[in-house]
């Protein structure tokens, strides 16, 4: 009887450990680009005004950062069938890696004054922009890329 109990216990232990043995722990992926997605709700009747503002300011900031190698790409995506509580616009910015986030305030202030004129002008434009839209959320994600390693 004892042999049967021991055999059952050993069999149970073996069966429980099989899934752990069967797991594949190899890493066949690498970290890719870092993407920031901002959800924007434009105020009623202000969609075109906000897009025009993005064209005049945000686009210039993005182009400068692309020229300086910090930003790989950026984009705007409309959500024309937004349901209640959903954004009607998504803004995306793609960075090569997390190092782009280590850029100091001086860099952005320099770009801002070149584009806007002064720090006060930047602040006032930000206040004016709040009349056009509400930022609902911002998400930062990292792309996963399959690697060739086996």
Helices and strands as residue ranges (DSSP letters): H 2-22, E 29-42, H 47-53, I 54-58, H 59-67, E 71-78, E 89-95, G 98-102, H 105-116, H 119-129, E 133-146
